[in-house]
C-alpha cells in the first residue's frame, strides 16, 4: 500500500487504537470539538474497537452526546470500529496526520506503522513513545495529558503542510 497524496482542502487525522482510557481516546475526543470548529478542512477517522463500556457507556457514545449537547458538528468524524489489516493499512496510507495520545505505550508500534507511510505523528511523551517519536523531527510529543495541548499540537500540523511533509519524510527515513 502506497501513501496517498494530500487532497486539496482536506486534512485527514487518523487515530488507531481501542477506545479506552489507557489509549488516550477520551483525550482526543475532548480535543476534537475545538479542532473541528477551527479547522473546517479537518476530517477525522477513528479506527479501533469502540465497544468497551466505561461507567455504563462507551467513550464514543459519551462524547457524541456531549458534542450534540454543545452543538458540535461531528459529521466529519467517522468511527470505523475494528477493521481488517488491509483496511488499517489503507487508513494509514490515506491520512495526513496520525495521532495516538496513549497514556502508556511500551514501544509504540502504531507510530512506526504510520511512519512507514511517511506520516507525521502526535503522541504523549510517555513510555516507549519517546524512543520512537523525535519531537519536532518526525512528529510532536505532548508533555501532559491535556486536551488543550493535544489540540494545539494537532492544529500546528493542520495549518502547516510543509512541516507535515518534512516530518513524514523524517519518519519514513527512521523506519
BELNORVEN-V554727 format. One record per helix or strand. SS is the DSSP state (hx for helix, st for strand). FROM is the first residue (numbers start at 1). TO is the last residue. Records with the same first field share a line. If there is no record, write none. Layout:
# BELNORVEN-V554727
SS: FROM-TO  FROM-TO
This chain:
# BELNORVEN-V554727
st: 11-16  42-47  53-54  57-58  77-81  97-100  120-124  135-135  139-142
hx: 25-38  59-69  85-94  109-116  129-132  147-158  161-174
